[in-house]
């Protein structure tokens, strides 16, 4: 039986009320993939004509389901489609067995839903290196098919959890010239979070009508500004997958340059990304890091991630220690351009350091007061140019060690 983890202190008050998205149905089941007594398989069925786009980990050791999904994107979008997800076992680093398990699952889903195999997308999350008992999943397909429901997205969010302490969901609606469209998304992720194209598992649905090229471009670009700007522990998963489906059920066409739809999608994706950080394993602080004045946006991002991924910075935040020297250290090691004597560092609105030295007006109790907050911003000015970036992270506590030290037990 899976261990029950205390809900993160940074969790939202409740799972949000997500709208029903026309053209998609959900079902969950207890397959016992790894643990008994919990839902661990999710199935989503999409109507014919649904467009499916996605982004994935670029890990050199990515899993068989990731490789399979990558091969299937961009094909014929006219048939219906399905997404099948299991938790408890990532089906990664499982050799030929992993490929065969993926094929067995997707083929069985295709048969039971009368779909082309090329339109069945699968994801697996959990322990790496153990063969996936795919027969436990396929044995539940009749049950899953019989229970498909348009209002089952909240149950789907719970079924894909591993070390998550709360299910993650977000939604937005947007009024376009042709009418209103809805967007709803779910995600899982808590540890092994330093995305490289996507983060852990994310599934987003809209009833808008969008062509594949336009949807793929939006998903890729917005992922880079949201999911690729978060980090919990600097480790990139073998299984990172983000799939987005546009069912077209509203009949409202979205054009590639539609700023209103893009803004709504950005809102959903950023909210889900922030929820992943708020559920960082053992996290007690949500941290925003803003870097400005870099020679380029890329340099600013490099500096921001160096700060966000530093164990010394993250443990100082956990201990509520305003140790600005660790920020200086992280900037210096990042490899991007910096000038010690031009740096400014602020904790929140408090000026801590400037001109290569601690600010003469700074008092330690000011920084300590900021560090006691559950949400903290660290603001760095480099004084070199116009480049800027923002990333989000969390602190590093003993809880992270406890969760991961016995993850497989």
Steps between C-alpha positions, in 0.01 A plus 500: 500500500631846409604717791273795575689828494391812685348755265744774407456817707512689169206309351188680374202492733315256273503345157344751261163453333605417145255548212377212290686510171281392212643210305701330777405234756698359790512181704725362775564157648697316768733274305755426773789607277713541813269557797166354594203708602559813291397618156805477277374498142331781311338481157387800294302456177494780241245550223596464133679803362673583828844654453774369729830683557772440754843568640725250672817452695822513303665265747736255330335225707137586428241229540331279241164682537671836435669370186172348383309826550768698317469267201122540488473880506423677175319213328142484375289701744160395363430182701413504866781466753574377850747562781580218744713572809622283785674598823729288717736385223666728245577225245839666459836324463316176436653410161299300250252416774411870520431524129288186505305618805426834337387332180283256692323778687447732203385216273251376758359851547477540122305173473254571779431857381514417126785742435815488288796409718671818380234701685555343842748690717635346818694623801647324800638651821658351808794274574772470233651170388226253591299319229147635461229245570300618201254211537370665817416809295346325201287288733327821611415636154142370489438656841658825391305516176172434676558781749612775261340828603539863389525618864774262615802729471544546878524123550749488211720756678514276808571180306824633349657602834814335643675692781266794440318608815210662315342472155570790267246667273440833332253652255422812302232621262540756226248685285602507135320650198344160427392434859632378833756223529612311809840369607561249781821329601637256755858422600710281726845574627678543831857376466747446215395842373737696278309490174656485156207564263223401743449392858408161634146436373261772383176463305311802371168500314307768314179498299651751255565403139873534430719356227794283599775739394346793687435292813848350498660842467300642790565203727874506429539874547290526815666193655833675466370796702319294765595136559857553383537777759440286808735278698463302820823303514688558170423145380331452162261206479520218247123526457417872460194527277257779422211420268236749394183410314268738317170322438332772292169425675422871547526565127708808577809534283824620659755656269877466554539861614197516731641693798192449720509122473876495540472708820236265643713195420804668654299561818405133529849371427667743741253413775568129455876561496478699823295224661775251418751721683260549792489121529877464480602207717539631855445862391403769752585811293394609151781707348494735200837603360514805273818588314525825303777698335669199338674514164221282357184320607692173473766625741231618741340156491837333561559715807146449630522122470844497664346673801186284496693173477767578758467264800669767715248766398206262543608377843560856616143583400377190684684618811366854456857627480540817287841387377544727199857375455356181358320703232833659408657153486230364267532795262875462489490128416226516234733565208296793368641853494502688832694783664536477877505879545180559301281248685194592701315242709162544663297269722151617415522879501793505742829611342762261633809554289628749242825619345686184591418519870218483750273805486584748779129526584439125524425340835504124556160500667347642180621203298403257775144635497474434126632147540230413754232548234358201313536680166831671431643696210870535431580783259838537332616789283813441290541848351630368168211525254129443445476122542244371753359170623280363777510149639319335789628250753460385861719443800688179574409338832559171678157400372647467151757252632240301692270467199771395259705280734220242512321580172506139378395340829 
